[in-house]
Amino acid sequence: MLQAIVLAGGKGERLWPLTQDKPKPMVEVAGKPLLCHHLKWLCGQGVQDVVVACGYRAEVIVKFLNQNSLNSLKAKCSIEDQPLGRGGAIKKAALVLPRPKEPAIISQGDIITDIPLEEAATAFGNKIVADNDTRPLSFALRRR
């Protein structure tokens, strides 16, 4: 079972005023929030569990997740009380993963892509693995 952390905590200042009342992943493209497109892509890649790392205007993302069917995708939020940066957001969100000691895909919630994850890993000759470490966050990208 694949799981993912989606980073969605930034203010999106370069998109102001579009992000005045919502985080950047909630800006609409083709009538749907960027996050909707991104979650659909993850679901299509076989991801079943997602933790969305929220910060700025987190309530907008929480409301969206509560009001929308995500097919077979199970989504939870990890909410930052204060900005933690990427590393801090990942570490906090990893604690909410259903299987915190297993590998997780970490992605930006403000992108739209159709890149097949398996093909991307093969093309770059990399494999995502979890270290045999007891810490809740121990992911690495290693050469085969």
C-alpha positions in Angstrom: 0.0 0.0 0.0 1.4 3.4 -1.0 1.1 6.4 1.2 2.0 10.0 0.6 2.6 13.3 2.3 1.4 16.3 0.4 3.0 19.7 1.3 0.4 22.4 1.3 1.4 24.8 3.9 2.8 27.8 2.1 1.2 31.2 1.7 1.6 31.4 -2.1 2.7 35.0 -1.9 3.7 35.2 -5.6 0.1 34.5 -6.5 -1.4 37.2 -4.3 -4.2 38.3 -4.4 -5.4 34.8 -5.5 -4.1 33.4 -2.2 -5.4 36.1 0.0 -8.2 33.9 1.3 -6.8 30.4 0.5 -3.5 28.5 0.4 -1.9 28.1 -3.0 -3.0 24.4 -3.5 -6.6 25.6 -3.3 -6.2 28.0 -6.3 -8.4 26.8 -9.1 -7.2 25.5 -12.4 -9.8 24.3 -14.9 -12.5 24.7 -12.3 -10.9 22.6 -9.6 -8.3 23.4 -6.9 -4.7 22.4 -7.7 -4.9 20.0 -4.7 -7.8 18.2 -6.3 -5.8 17.5 -9.5 -2.8 16.5 -7.4 -4.8 14.0 -5.2 -6.4 12.5 -8.3 -3.0 11.9 -9.7 -1.7 10.3 -6.5 -4.8 8.0 -6.4 -4.1 7.0 -10.0 -0.6 6.1 -9.0 -1.9 3.6 -6.4 -1.6 5.8 -3.3 -4.3 4.9 -0.8 -3.4 7.1 2.2 -2.4 10.8 2.2 -1.5 13.2 4.9 -1.8 16.8 3.7 0.6 19.0 5.6 -1.3 22.3 6.1 -0.2 25.7 7.4 -1.5 29.0 6.0 -5.4 29.0 5.9 -5.5 25.2 6.8 -9.2 25.5 7.4 -9.8 25.8 3.7 -8.1 22.5 2.9 -9.8 20.8 5.9 -13.2 21.9 4.6 -12.4 20.8 1.1 -11.3 17.3 2.2 -14.4 17.0 4.4 -16.8 18.0 1.7 -15.3 16.1 -1.3 -15.2 12.4 -2.1 -11.7 11.3 -2.9 -12.7 7.9 -4.3 -10.6 5.3 -2.5 -8.1 7.8 -1.1 -8.0 8.2 2.6 -6.9 11.7 3.5 -5.9 13.3 6.9 -4.4 16.7 7.7 -1.4 17.6 9.7 -1.8 21.2 10.8 1.2 23.5 11.7 0.4 26.0 14.5 3.5 27.9 13.3 5.5 27.6 10.1 7.9 24.6 10.4 9.5 24.7 6.9 9.5 21.8 4.6 11.5 19.5 6.8 9.5 20.2 9.9 6.2 19.8 8.0 7.3 16.4 6.7 8.5 15.3 10.1 5.2 16.3 11.7 3.1 14.8 8.9 5.0 11.5 9.1 3.7 11.0 12.6 0.1 11.0 11.2 0.8 8.4 8.4 -1.0 5.2 9.0 2.3 3.3 8.6 4.9 5.8 9.8 7.8 3.4 9.5 7.1 2.5 5.9 8.2 4.6 2.9 6.0 7.6 1.7 5.9 9.7 -1.4 6.5 13.3 -0.5 5.1 15.8 -3.0 4.2 19.4 -3.4 0.4 20.0 -3.4 0.5 22.9 -5.8 1.6 21.0 -8.9 -0.4 19.3 -11.7 1.4 16.3 -13.3 0.7 13.1 -15.0 4.2 11.6 -14.5 4.0 7.9 -13.7 5.8 7.4 -10.4 7.0 3.9 -11.2 8.4 5.0 -14.6 10.1 8.1 -13.1 11.8 5.9 -10.5 13.0 3.5 -13.2 14.1 6.3 -15.5 16.3 7.8 -12.8 17.6 4.4 -11.6 16.4 5.2 -8.1 14.2 3.4 -5.6 12.6 4.9 -2.6 13.2 2.9 0.5 12.9 3.2 4.2 16.0 2.9 6.4 16.0 0.2 9.1 15.8 3.0 11.7 13.3 3.3 14.5 12.8 7.1 14.0 9.4 7.9 12.5 10.9 9.8 9.6 13.7 7.8 7.9 13.2 8.0 4.1 16.0 7.9 1.6 16.5 8.0 -2.1 19.1 5.4 -3.1 20.7 4.2 -6.3 19.9 0.7 -7.3 
